[in-house]
Amino acid sequence: MAGQYVIFECVGRLPEGQQNIWKRIFTEWFPSSGYEMTDGPQLEWYPEGDITSEEYRSEIWIPVRKKV
């Protein structure tokens, strides 16, 4: 997996926690970050645990590059 990725940690029950993070990534983070999404796989990491817990942690990995 070559290239640069930004990793977002999601804390909260699924699927609501992930849905909220995805929304914030595109409405808040990308517009103000100086980065843009690039080609490559977007990854979601779900470790073992209680996905209904408010403390459940997962990750979203998005391939990015600096805006030109």
N, C-alpha and C positions, 0 to 999 in steps of 0.2 A: 504494500500500500504506500506508494510514493506520493509526495505532495504534502501540502500543509492542510491541517484540519483544525477547526475550532471545536472545542468540546464543551457542551452544556450539561450541567448536572441538573437532574430533575428530582425533586423531593416531593413525595406525595403519592397517593393511591393512583392506580391505573384504571381506566385510561385518562382520567381527567388531568392528572399532573402532566403527562406528556403532551396532551392537546394544548394545555395552557402555555407550556414552554415553546412548542412549535409556533403558536400565534405570536408570542413575544419575540421570538427570533426574527420573524419577518416584519413585524410592525415597529419594533424598537431597536434591536441590535443591528441588523443589516443597514438600516437607514443612517445610523450614526457611527458606524464602525470603521468606515474606510475600506471595507472588504466587500467582495462579491462572491457568490457561490460559483464554483467551477465544476467541470466534468469530474465524475468520480462517484463512487458509491457513498450514499448517506447511510450511516450506521446507527443502530439503536442497540444499546447494551442493557440487558435485563438480568441482574444477578438473582440467585435464588433468594427467596424471602417471601414475606406476606405482601402481595401486591395491593391489598386493601388497606394497608397501614399508611397513616399520614407521614410516617418516617421512612417509607420505602424509597430507596435511591436507585436511579437508573441514569443512563447517559445518552445523549444524542451527539453524534460526530458528523460534521458537515465539512466537505472539502471547500477551501476558500483560496482566493488570491487577492492581493492588494488591487484596489481600483486604479485604473490608469488615468 
